[in-house]
Amino acid sequence: MHTLAHRLRIFAHEHDDVPAFHAAYLVGTFLVAAVFSLGYFALLIACHMCLDYVKYRDYFHFGFAMTVKAMLLESIVDLALFFVSLTFAIYLSHDLALSMVSGLFRSGLTILQAFVTLLPKIQILEHLFSVCLNVHTYLYTPHAGIRRPFSLLHRVALASIGVTSVLLLGSIAVFHGHEQELLSVFSRTLSLKL
């Protein structure tokens, strides 16, 4: 067991120098993002935020407001990517596209939908992998910007969440008369089925 742990530790230190690892990581991440629905990524983000709560509340003994801020700092980009992906999944869904556009344009929408929903999923997975691979650092080091105001990236992420939330609420008007289709798109997008 000690030898296995030692070999894994050596691999962890030297994995950046192995081109095959990068290729396998890229392909694996892409496949996971393509196979799993957005509901799984919502679950991953929620689990990460729960870990952040325990980390900042129990280990660092922060107050509730500071804990919420730290949780937000740790996950705001993932949340923004999730909302962007969900918004594009709703607006580029085939249920809406079938009634509006021709076959050739629908195929272009399918490609665009795959692109704008896969990239955020890949980013969320990469962030989760970086946390998992650096668990000790993650658990025992508070976020660097915890005592500072939000950075530009965090403000852009908050703005993205705001805009996509408005667009998601606006989807009710876009699907007016077809609310059942809208609910179907939401349930398919956020389902925990493969």
N, C-alpha and C positions, 0 to 999 in steps of 0.2 A: 504494500500500500504506500509506503514511504517513497519507493522508486517511482510509482505512478505519479504521485504528487510532485516529485522533483522534476519529472519529465514534462508535466503540464506547466509547471512554473517556468521551465526553460523555454517551452514553446510560447508561452505568454510574453516572455521578454523578446523573443526573436521572430514573432509572427509577422512583423512589418517587413522583414527582409525576404519573405517567402512569396514570390509572385503567384503561385498556385493558391495560396490562402486568400489573396485579394480576389482572384477570379471566382473561387468557390463562394466566398462571402458575398460578392456582388450578385451572383446567380441565385444563391440561397435566399438572400434578402428580397430580390425581385420576385421569386416564386412564392415566398410567404406572403408578400404584399398582394400578389395577384390572386392567390387562392383564398385567403381569409377575407371575410367581409369587414366593413367598417365598424361593425358592432364589437368585434374582437379588439380593435384598436381603442375603442371607447373604454373597454374593460381594462386594457393595459394601462391607459392613462389614469383611470380611477384607482387601480392598484398602486401605481407610482405615487399618486397623491396621498393615498392612505399611508404608504411608507414614509412619505415626507412629513405627514402629520405626527406619526410616532417618533420619527427622528428629531423633529424640532421641539415637540412637546415633552417627550420623555427624556431624551438624551441631553438636549441643550437647555431644557426648562424655560422655553420662551413662553410669553403670554399668548393668549388666544389670537389677538390681532397680529402680532409678529409672526406667529405660526402660519396664519392664513396668507400673509404676505410672502413668507418663505415658500409655501406650497405653490403660490401663484408664480413666483419667480422661477421655480424649478420646472413648472409644467406649462407656462403660458404659450410658448412656441408650439408645443405639441397640441395644445388645445386649439390654437389658431389654425394649424395645419389640418386638424380634424374637421373644424367648421368649414374651412375652404373646400376640403374634399367632399364633405356632405352636401354643401351648396351646389357644387358642380355635379355631383351625382344626381341631385334632384332636378336641376334645370336641364341637364343633358340626358335625362332618362328617356328610354325608348317610348314610354307611355305618352309623353308629351311630344316627342319627335315624330311619332307615327302619324299623328294628326296634322302636323305642320309642314313636313318636308318630304322630298322625294327620296327614293332608295339610295341614290349615289351620295346625296348629302347626308343621309342617315349613317352610311358607313364612315364618312368623315367624322361625324359626331361621335361614333363609337370609338374611333381612334383617339379623338380629343378627350373623351370621357376617361378612357383607360389611362391616358397620360396624366391628366389632372387629378385623378384619384390614386394612382399608383405612387407618384412622387411624394405626396405627403405621407402615405403609409410607409414608404421606405425611410423617410426622414425620422418618423416616429420610432421605427424599429432600430435605426442606427443610434438614436438617443438612448433607447432602452438598453441596447447592447453595450454602449459605453458605460452606462451605470452598472450593469451586471459585471463587466470586466474589471471595473474599478470600485468594487463594493466597499472596500475598506476606506478609500478616500471619500467616497460618496457618503458613507455613514458618519464619518468623524470630522467632516469639514463642512461648515455652513456655506451657503451660497455666498459668493464674493460680493454681490451687490445688495446684501440684506439690509444694510444701514444707509444705503444711498437711494436717491430717487430712481425711478424706472429709467432704464437706458433707452436709446432710440429703438433697438430691436424689440424691447418689451412694449413700448408705446405703439409701434407698428403692429405687433401681435394683438394688442388690445383693440386697436382700430379695426383690424381684420375681423376679430370676433364680433365687434359691433356691427360692421357692415354686413357680414354673412348672416348674423342673427336677423337683421332687418330683411335681408333677401329671403331667408327661410320663412319668415312671417309673411312676406310678400308672395310666396309661392301659393298661399291660400287663394289669393286673387288670380294668379296665373292659372291655377287649376279649377277656377270657379265653374261649378257645374260638374266637375270631375273629381270631387273630393275623395271618392273611393279609390281612384287611381293614385292620388297623392299619398293616401295612407298605405297603399300597396307598395309604392316606391320607397317610402320611409321604412316600412317593415322589412322589405327585401334588403335595403342598404344597411340597416342596423341589426339584422338577424344574426344569430350565432350559429347558423348553418354553414356548411362548406359548399 
